[in-house]
């Protein structure tokens, strides 16, 4: 089958780009003829305040990649669709409604000549704008099928379109890293990834018990001022290390080796790689019961689960984690994920769609 995936890939960074790249490799390994149509300019800078691209790839770049799409060039969107008319399947990787105008241009250029699937990492953003719903509704009603990564997201998609909606759990697509794991108890936790309101860093800062340190590593979506002010108000500046900016793949192992647990205090979530990322580096995970986070943690075995938006419960879970012998016991329960069965199932559902 001739398959085109439209979405971000290297030099773009992050989970969406890693997923697009790994999906292309996986479908190629199944015997399909795959090409990635990617971007040379994906968003205006003001819509994504962080670093958009990286200089060193996270994983193996996909060789058959075209980088012609540009948010400033609608004629290029239509031209991309026309190029893909010979494909059997066109997969649109949807990470944000901001992509929708370009995807509508591609669909116009396709002219219905190929089957199309909207692969929705998020049907709607966690922090929504008034235009998000009408944009996504317009896109989902123009494709042949929709793929989501959870039942909750499938219900949301079905509320926007009458087109077939399938569900496949997000498979592991972790950056290639190597490094030693630490067995030492450091008295330090890790918050990792882009800092956005829905991820609940403020809850973790309020819940941090006396004597426990925290490293916050990642890009700050709205700047540092609010977080620094809260740290000062709580009087925990001596225990909290802020490492703003994108964390390159080669720096990840050392970061996890210096932490006793990864904490994901999310208010809401869809699917996330971060539980698997923690386990891949031998680190237990303390997380809230939202989205798919709880699906990848066995409470009391390789991590702890708490209810969202509850500072007291999170504080109690961290204290429970640091009971004598518990960090070592939970670390011994952590097992690295085997991606093969996840990708086999995922690819089958996607191709059936």
N, C-alpha and C positions, 0 to 999 in steps of 0.2 A: 504494500500500500504506500502511496505517496502522501506524506504527512508534512504539513507546515505548522510550526509553532510560532506564534507571534507573541513576543514578550521580552522582558529584560534578560540579559545574560552578561557575562564578563565583557567589558570592564565595569558594568554595574555591579553593585554589591548587595549583600543581604540575602535573606531566605528566598524571596521571589526569584531572584536571578539564579541562585543555586538550584532551585527546583526546576526552572526552565531548562537549565543545562543538563541536569541529571535525567530529566524526563527524555530529552533528545537522545542521550546516550542509551537509555533503557529501551526506547522504542527501536533504535537502530540495531541493538543487540537481538531484538525479536525478528529482525529481517526486513524492517520497513525502511523506505527511502525517506530520510528526514532532513528538513532544513529549518533553521531558526531565522525568522525575520525579526531583527531587533532594532534598537534605537541608536542614533548618534546624538540625539538630544531628546530626552524623554519628557521632562517637565520644565516649566519656568522655575528659576531658582527660588522665587518667593513661595512656591507651593511645597517645596521640600527644603526646609532650612538646614538640613544636614549635608554631609558629604555624599555625593551621588555615585562616584566612581572610585575605583582602586587601581593601583599600579601592578599588583601581583595577584594572579588568579587564585580563587578559593576552590581548588579542585581542578579537573582537566577541562579546559575550554573545548567547546564543540566545534569541529573544523568547518562544517558547512553552515556558516553564519553570515548573514548579510546585515549590515548596519546602515540602512538607508532611511529609516523612519525619523522624522523630525517634527516636533510639536508645532513648529512654525510654518510647515509646508503641507497644507491640505491636499494639494495636487499629488504629493508623494504618497499620501494614504491611499488614494484611489489607484495610483499606479501599482502599489503593492498588491492590492486586491486583484488587479488584472494579471499580475505576474503569477498569482496563485490559482488561477482558474484551472490549471491542469492538475491540481492536487485532488486527492480523494477525500482528504480530511484537513480542515484548518482549525487549529486550536488557538483560541484567544485567551491568553493568561491575564486574568482581570485582578489587579491589585488595588485599584482605586477608580472611582468614577471619573477622575481626571482623564483617564485613558479613553473614555467612551467616544468622544468626538472622532478621534483617530480610528477607532474600531468601526464606527459607523461608516467612515470613509472607505475603509478596507472592504466592508461588506457590500457597499455600493459598487466598488470596483469588481468584486467577485461576481456580482450579478446572479447569485444563486447557482453558480457552476460547480461548487464544491460543498460537501456537508460541513457544517460549522458547529463547534462546541465552545461555549463560554466556560472556561475553567476558573471558577471563582474562589480565590483565596479568601476574600471577604465579599459577601454580597453587598453589604453597606459598611461604611467605615465605623469604627468605634465612636469617634467624635464626628457627628454628622453636620452637614450643611444643607440648607433648604433645597439645593439643586441635586443632591445625591440620588434621592429616590426616583425622580423623573428621568434622570440620565440612565440609571441602571434598568429601569423599566423599558426604556427605548431600546437598549442593547439586548436585553434578554428576550424581547419579543421579536427580534430580527435574526436570532440564531436558530439552529435546528434543535439544539439540546443544551442543557446546563449541567455542569458537574460541580458539586460542593463538597466540603470536607467534613461536614457534620449534619446530623438530622435537623438540628436547630437552624442551620444555614439553609438547608433544603426547604424547610417550611417558609423561611423568609423569601427565598427565590420564588417559591410557588405562589406567594402572595403578590408577586410582581408580574408573573407570566403564566400562560397556560401551556407553555412548551414543556416537554419531558424534563424532569429534574432527577438526576442520579446522585448518590452519595458514595464517596470513597474516602476512607480515612487518609489523612495526609501522611505519606511515607517519609522515612528518614532521608534527609539530604544534607548531611552534615559536612562542613568543610574538612578537608584532609589535614589532620594534625597528628603530631607525635610528641611524646614527652613523658617524663616520669610522673607517677602519682605519689602523693604524699600520704603517709599513714599517721602523721602527727596531728594532734588537736591544736588548732591555732587560736581558738577563741574568736574567730572572725568568719562572718558570713559574706555572701556575694550576691549582689543584684546586678544582672547582666543584660545588656541590650538597650535599645532606644528607650529613653525615659519619656513616657507620655502619661497623661493623667489616668487613663484606664488601667495602667499597669500598677498603680497603687504604691509607688515609692513612699509617698507621704504617710501611708498607713504603716509601712515597715519602720520608718524613722520614729514614729510615735510608739511603736510596739517594741523597739529595741531594748532588751533588758540591760540593767546595769552590769558593766564588766564585759559586755559582748561588743566586738568591733564589726564594722561593715565597710565593704568596698563597693562602690557604685561605679560600674564601668560601662560607658556607652554614650551615645549622642543624646544631648538634652534638647528635646523637641522645641520647648519654649524658652530656652536659655537657663542659666544657672541661678538667677536671682531668687526665685521663689524657693528653691531647694536650700540654698544657702541661708536664707532668712529663717526657714523652719528649723534648720540645724542649730542656728544660733539661739532661737527661741527655746529649743529643747535643751540647750546646754550640752550637746553631744559632739561638738566639733573635734574634740580630742580623740574620738572613737570612730569617726566617719571619714573615710578617704574617698574623695571624688576624683574620678579619672575620666573627664569628659572627652568625647571624641570616639570615632570608630575604632574598634579593636581588631587589628589585623589577625588573620588566622594563625600566624606563627607565634603570636603573643597569648593566644587563648590557653594553652596548656599550663603555662606558669601561673596565670591568673587563677585557674581552678585549683591548682596544686596548693595555693596559699589559703584556700577557703575550706571550711568544714562542711558547709552546705550551700547550695544555691537556693535563693528564696524568690518565689514568684507570687507576690501578693496581689494578683490581678483582680480588679473589680469585675471585668468581663473578659472573655477570650473566645476565640473560635478554635483554631488549631495552632499549635506552637511546637517548634523544634527544641525549645529550651530544656524540657525535661530530659529528652534524649541526649542533649548536649551535656548536661550535667552527669548523667549516667555514663556516657561515653568516656568521661574523664574521672570516673570512679567516685563521684560526689553525690551524696543523698540530696533530695529536693524537698523543700518545704513549700507547699503550694495551696492555693485556694481551690475550692470545688467549683470551677467555672469552665465552660467550654470543654475541650478535650484534655485538659491538664490532668484531671483525676484518672483518666483512662490509662495513663502510663505510669502511675505511681501505685504501689501496693502499700497502703497506709500501715506504718509500723514495721515495714520490712526494708524498703529502700527509700523511705521518705515519710513525711507527715502531711496530712491534709486538714485544712481548716475551712470554715465558712468565710465567704468574702465580706469585705467591709466591716470587719470586726477586729478592732485593735486589741481588745482584751484576749480574744481567742488566739490571735497571732502571737501575742506576748507569751501566753501560756504554752503554745506549741514550741516556741524557741526555748523556753525554760525546760520543757520536757525533753527537747533534743539534747540539751546540755547536762542532763542528769548523768551521774557517774557511769561511764561505760557505754552510754547511748550513742555518741558519735561514732565510736569504733564498731558497735553492733550494726548500726544502720549502714555504715560504709561497707561492711562485709556482705550486706544483702544486695548491693548494687551490681547489676550485670549490664554489660554493653549490649546494645540492641543489634539484632540481626536484621538488616534491611531487606533481605531477599523476599521473604513471604509478603511483606508489606507492598513492595513494588510489583510483585506478581499479581496480587489482587487488584492493586490500583490500576495497572495497565489494562487488565481485563475489563474492569468497569468502564474506564475511559473509552476503550475501543468499542465496547458494546453500545455506548451512548451515541 
